[in-house]
Amino acid sequence: LLNAEVCAITPESQAMRSHHSDLLPLARIPPEILYLILLFHSEFDPPIDDSDDSACLGWIRATHVCRRWRHVALAYNSLWTHISSELGPYWTDTFLERSKPLPV
């Protein structure tokens, strides 16, 4: 019974957190400005291989700020055109997929 009540509350609390996040000033930056921020960040903090079998995501961490930032980053294919093969096949494929028809 308790588990069922927790399961019923969880979607509602997630919706409330999402709505709250949408009201924060960071979530209201115009997409064109946010793109420029991400582009600048991608030039100065590229993803790198830190040589112990894990990658440092660099600018990609900014896509974890909120759902909207992730959507903006995914919408601008040019952010994904600088591919480093050092990151391995997973990230190479991910960058190729996200860059769409743009030259890499």
C-alpha positions in Angstrom: 0.0 0.0 0.0 2.8 2.4 0.9 4.7 1.6 -2.3 1.5 2.3 -4.3 1.1 5.7 -2.6 4.8 6.6 -3.3 4.4 5.6 -6.9 1.3 7.9 -7.2 3.1 10.8 -5.7 6.3 10.6 -7.7 4.9 11.7 -11.1 3.2 14.7 -9.4 6.4 15.7 -7.6 8.4 15.4 -10.8 5.9 17.6 -12.6 6.1 20.2 -9.8 9.9 20.2 -9.9 9.8 20.6 -13.7 7.4 23.5 -13.5 9.6 25.1 -10.8 12.7 24.7 -13.0 10.9 26.3 -16.0 10.3 29.5 -13.9 14.0 30.0 -13.1 15.8 32.8 -14.9 18.3 30.4 -16.4 15.5 28.5 -18.1 14.2 31.7 -19.8 17.4 32.7 -21.7 16.4 33.2 -25.3 17.6 30.2 -27.4 19.8 32.3 -29.7 21.7 33.7 -26.7 21.9 30.3 -25.1 23.3 28.9 -28.3 26.0 31.5 -28.2 26.8 30.7 -24.6 27.1 27.0 -25.5 29.1 27.7 -28.6 31.6 29.8 -26.6 31.7 27.1 -23.9 32.3 24.4 -26.5 35.4 26.2 -27.8 37.0 26.6 -24.4 35.9 23.4 -22.6 35.9 20.6 -25.2 35.2 17.0 -24.2 38.4 15.2 -23.7 39.6 11.7 -22.8 41.1 11.8 -19.4 43.0 8.6 -20.1 41.4 6.4 -17.4 38.7 5.0 -19.6 36.3 7.8 -18.9 35.6 10.9 -20.8 35.4 14.4 -19.4 32.3 15.8 -21.0 33.5 19.4 -21.0 30.8 21.8 -22.4 28.3 18.9 -22.7 27.8 19.1 -18.9 26.0 22.4 -19.6 23.2 20.4 -21.3 22.5 18.9 -17.8 21.5 22.3 -16.4 17.8 21.8 -17.3 15.7 20.2 -20.0 15.4 23.4 -22.0 19.2 23.8 -22.2 19.5 20.2 -23.5 16.8 20.8 -26.1 18.5 24.0 -27.3 21.9 22.2 -27.6 20.3 19.3 -29.5 18.5 21.8 -31.8 21.7 23.5 -32.9 23.6 20.9 -35.0 26.7 23.1 -35.4 27.5 22.5 -31.7 28.2 18.9 -32.5 30.5 19.3 -35.5 33.9 19.4 -33.6 34.5 15.7 -33.2 37.5 14.2 -31.3 38.1 10.5 -32.1 40.0 10.4 -28.7 36.6 10.0 -27.0 36.0 6.7 -28.5 33.3 5.2 -30.8 30.3 6.0 -28.7 30.9 9.8 -28.5 32.1 9.9 -32.1 28.9 8.3 -33.3 26.9 10.6 -31.0 28.5 13.7 -32.4 28.0 12.5 -36.0 24.3 11.8 -35.3 23.7 15.1 -33.6 25.6 17.2 -36.3 23.1 15.9 -38.9 24.0 17.0 -42.4 26.6 19.7 -41.4 30.2 19.1 -42.3 32.4 17.9 -39.4 
